[in-house]
Amino acid sequence: MFLSSTTEYALRAVVYLASIKGEAASSERIAEATKVPPGYLSKVMRDLVVAGLVSSQRGPNGGFALVRDPAKISILEVVDAVTPIQRIRTCPLGNPEHLSLCPLHRRLDDAIAEFQKAFSDTAVADLLDPVAKARGRCAGVAREVAVTTSSARNPRRNRGSGSAPPDRPR
């Protein structure tokens, strides 16, 4: 299952807000801390406000803050706020003979259900890096996500280089 950039950015923003413990943060501050493009972040934050996960207040002391305790917000709620996970309910091929899902699509839907369960069982508070928590920020999330997304963009980058990783001979 692939998570969109919008979902990734929403998770980063919510984890960042959780790391600052109820303090409000401007969109500029969130964008800088999470390495999310500011224009894109505005859309993501609007979706989180509409979903009732984040509050927004204008003014010099304003900003965004989580509405609930991060231990009571599942990452599924964050994902569904911006790009809801779609389950496979009918034959994607439109085949009228498929009254129920074929084995392929049943297995794919089962995998999607497993992702939903894992996301539902994981609270935002569970994503806080203990070291970053002590510093009042979630630096580990942005760094780890950057590595993950850059690898995901080009999974073949290291293929065919002629050199084998040290732990696997060619």
N, C-alpha and C positions, 0 to 999 in steps of 0.2 A: 504494500500500500504506500502510496506517495502522498506526502503532506505538501500543500501549496506554500509558496512564500508568505502568503497572507497568514496562514495558520502558524507558520514558524515565527513571524513577526509578532503575532498576538501572544503566543506563548512566551517569547522573550520579554515583551512589555509587562505581562502579568507577573512573571517571575521577578522582574526588576521591582515592580511595585510592592510585591510581597517582601522583598529584601530590605526595603526602607521602612518597614513596620508602621504603616498607617500614615506616614508622611505624604503630603501631596507633592507631585512632581510635574513640572511643565513638560509639554511635548518635546521641546528642545532637549531638555535634560534626559528624558527617556530615550530619545533618538540617539543621543551621543553615547549613553551608557550601553545601549543594546545594539549599536551599529545598524540601525534601521533607517532607511532614507526618510527624512522628516515629512515630506509630502505624503508618502505611503503610510507612515505612522498615523497621520491625522485621520485617514479613512479607517484604519484598524481600530483606533481608539474610539471613534464614533460608533462602530459596530459593538464594541465592548460596553459602551455606555447604554446603547439601545437594549442590549441583552441584560442589563442590570447587574453586570459584574464590576463595573467601574463607575465612579462618580466623577463629575466634571464641574469645576467652579472657575469662573472668570475672575480676573483681577490680579493685583500684585501678589497676593498670598494664595492665589488659586492654583489650579493644576488638576491632575488626575490622581485618584486614590482608589484602592480596592474597597468595595462596599461591604464585603464579608471577610471573616478570618480566612487566610490562605489555606488553613487546614480543612476548611469546609467548602472549598471550591475545587471541583475535580477538573482535570485537564480536558475531559470530555466536554464540560460546559464551555470552556474557552474555545475549543475546536468548533463546537456547534454554533458558537456565536458568530464566527466569521466564515466558515466553510463547512457546513454540516456534512457528516459522513453519510454517503449514500449506500444503502443496502440494495442487494439485487432481489427484487420481488417477482419479476416476470422474466421470461426469456428475452435477453437483450437482442436476439436475432429476430424477434417478432414471430417466431414459429408457432402457429396456432395448435400444432400437435403437442407442444410442450406445455402440458397442463401444470406440471410442477417443474422445478429447475432440473436441468440435466446434471449429471455428475460433476462436470467441470464447473458450472456456475454455482452449484450447491457448495462445492469446496471453496470457491472464491468467496461466496457469501459467508461461509463459516469462518474463514480467515478474517473477514471484515468484522464479524461479530466478536472475534477474539481481541482485535484491536480496540473495539468499543469497550469491551469489558476491562481491558488493561487501563485504558484512559479513564474509565469511570472509577476504577479502584485506586487511582493515583491522584492525590491532592497536590495542589500547587506548592504547598509547604514542603512536600516530599522532594521537590526539585531544587530546593535551595542548597547550594554548596556550603557545607559547614564552615569552611575557611572564609568564604565570601560573606556568610551570615555574620561572622564575628566582626568583619570590616564594615557591615551595613550595606553591602552591595552584592550583586550577583555577577561578578566578572567572569567566573568560570563558565557560565552558560553561553555568553557571547563568543568566548574563545572556542569552546568545544563545538558550538553550532557552526562557526565559520569553517572549521576543519571538516566537519561532516558534509556541509553543503558544497564545499569546493571539490571534495572527492566525488560526491554524487553527480556533479555536473559532467564530469568526464571520467567514467569508470574505466575506460580503456587507456588512460593516460600512461600507465606504467607497462602496458603490454608491448611485447615485441622489442623491448629495449636491448635484449640480448643478455641482460644481467639478471640473475636470479636473486631473490631476497636471501639474506644470510641463513634463514632457517629452512629454506626449501631449495634443494639442488635442482638444476635443470637437466 
